[in-house]
Amino acid sequence: MSKIIIVYSTTDGHTQKICLRLQQIIEQQDHRVKLVSMSDNQDVDLKLFDKIVVGASIRYGNHSPQVYAFIKRNEAILQSRPNAFFSVNVVARKPEKCETTTNPYIKKFLKKSSWRPQEIAVFAGMINYQKYNFMDRHLIRFIMLLTKGPTHAKTAVEFTDWEKVDAFGQRICQM
């Protein structure tokens, strides 16, 4: 039985939902999981965990700066344990951009970060216009128009492939 921490950054809560699913899958394999949001600014001693997973959402083409700050602060401990990273973005809804080798945000992450996770995954996120503030709603609708995504103002669509999330959870258990 391993003690696993999943540290995540979420914008609208969907990355947290994915973390909860990962927790469920991992705990079914008799491991213990602690979820920690980067926005909670919890001082967690990563040395207390056998495996470390970092998850991050994309907003307007970028992972949150706090993701890179967390990695920079903890890179030595990340490298000393089995570790994994996943990104959540709506671009991954497209078949040609849903793999770690083809997703532009995974590529950007690997260029920007010196950390090389042992396991990497990318999951399609969610569009829910009614949850967004006025500015986000219109900017995201414009981006979706350009990328041939859903633009109706009442749209709430989840693109996440939950079987892919489950498989990543199994890979975390096997690290």
C-alpha positions, 0 to 999 in steps of 0.5 A: 500500500502506497501513500499518494498525494495528488496536488492540483490546480483547477480553474472551474473545478473540473480538474478537481473532479478528475482528481476525485475520480483518480482518488477513487480508482487508486483507493480501490487498489488499497492505496491511500490518497490525499488531494491538495489544491494548490490554491489552498496554500497548504504546506504539505510535506511531500516527503511523507508520500511514496508517489506524487501526482500533479494535475493542472488545468489550462485557461487561455493557453496556459497552466497557472503560474502556481503550477510552475512555482510548485514544481520549481519549489519541489523539483528535487522531491518530485524527482526522488519519488515515482511521479506523474503529471496530467493536464486538463484542456478542451483542446484535447477533445480533438482526436488529433490533440488528445495524446501526450505526444500531440497535445500542444499544452503538454508540449508547452509544459515540457518546454517550460518545465525542467521536471520530466514526469515519469507518467504523463496524461492529458484529458479533455476538459469541460465547457460550461458557459453558464458557470463563467463570468461575463468576460470568460464566457465571451472569450471562451465562446470566441475561442470555441468559434475559432476552433470549431467547438460549441458556442451556444451560451447555454452549453454545458458539455463534458469532453472527458474520456473517463476510461482514459482517466481510469487507465491513468489511475491504474498506471499511477498504482503501478509506478 
